[in-house]
Amino acid sequence: MLDIVAPVPALTSLDLSPPAFPARSAGGFTTEGRSSSRITFRLANTAASVRFTVAARRTGRRTGSNCSRATQANRSRRSCVRYPLLPGSYTHSATQGMNSLPFSGRVGSRRLKPGTYRLHASPRTASGRGTPRRKTCRIIRRR
């Protein structure tokens, strides 16, 4: 008997336009408006659920080959950049091909403060997880 294996989802592109924008003061992850950005991505071989998470850029201290949170004990070590994940995520049911959705600059009911962030996109189906992609964005102050 021949077993049919479903393809693992392939996220081939991820873009954020514009990459710098002010966070919305109210709404959810996908609230659309003048000050929101647009996430565009392509699923190459199958429809999948795509989970979006956000990581904040933070300074840390080098401890061996890792970049750790700055503490009293490691304050004299070399500085480095780390990206810890923020609480909250958003899952979008995407189709095969190009997909697009708004991004408000809010995650888990919280407004992101001005700074640099990474948007992580992880595709997933019942047959497995695809390779995640990430894109850097900047939250700027409202004018």
N, C-alpha and C positions, 0 to 999 in steps of 0.2 A: 504494500500500500504506500502511496506517495503522500508525504506530509507537506502541506502548503504552509510556508512561513511568511507571515506578514512583514512588509518592509519596516525597518526602523526609521522614524521620521528624520528628515534632513533639513535643517534650517540653514539655507545657503546665503542669505543676506539679512542684515538688520540695519536700519537707518532711523535717525531721529532728526526731524526738520521742523523748526530751527533747533540747533543744538544748544542754544542759550535762550532762556525764556524765564519770565517770572512765574512763580507757583500761584495757582488759583487760591483764593481765600476760602472758598467753600466748594463742596461737591466731593466726588469720589475720584478714583484713579483715572477713569476715562471721561471725566466731565469735559465737554467741548466748549470752547469759547475763544475770544480774541487772544488771550494770553496763554493758550495751551500749545503744546507741540504735537507733532504727528509721528507715531511709530509706524514704520513700514517694514515688512519682512516677507520673505518668500519661503514657502515649504515646497521642497522639490518633488518628493515622491508619494506623499500621502497626507490626508487630513490628520490633524492632531490637536491636542490641547497644548497651549503654550503658556507656561507660567512665567510671569514677570516679577522680578524682585529688584530692589535697589540697594546699592552699597555706597556708603559715604566715604569720601576721601579724608583720611586722618593721618596725622603724623605719629610715628612710633619710634622705637629704639631697636637697633639691631642686637639680637641675642642669638649668637651662633649664626645659622643660616636663615633664621626667621625674623620677621618684623613684629615686635610685640608692643603692647600698650605701654606708654611711658609710666614709669613708677619711680619712687625714690631710689630703689636699688639699681636701676639701669639708667639713671639720668645722665651719666657721664659717657654713655655709649653713643655710637654714631646714629644720626637721625635717618629715618627711612619713611616710606609712604605705605600705608596699609588701607585696605578697603573692607571694613566690617559690614556685614549685611544688616539692614535696618529691619525692624519687625514689620510684618505685613507683606502681602503679595497679591497679585491679581492673575487669575487664570482666564484665558480667552480661547474659545473653541474656534480654531482656524481651519480654513479649507486649503486644499492643495493649490499652489500658485501664489500670487501676490495677495497680501492681506494688509489692512491699514486700520488703525484705531487712534483716537486722541489720547494724549497723556497730559494730565492737569498739573503735575508736579506735587501730587498728594499721594501718600502711601499709608495704608492702614489708618485712615481718617486723620492723618497728620499732614500738615503743610511742611514741605521741605524748606529749610532755611537756605539763604544764599550760600553757594559753594559749589564744589565739583562732586559729581556723583557718577556711578556706573549703573547702567540699566542692564540686567541679566535676563536673557530669554532662553528658557529650557523647554524644548518640545518633548511631548510624551504621548504614547499610545499604549494600548493593552499589550502590544508586542515588545515594548521597551522604550527606553529614553534615547533621544537623539543627542547630538553634540550641542552643548549650549553656546550661545554667542553673547557678546557684551558690547555696549556702546557707551562712550563717555558723553555726559551732558553737563551743562552748567545752569544752575538756578541763579537768576540775577534779581536785583532789587526792583521793586515796582517803581515806576516813574511817577 
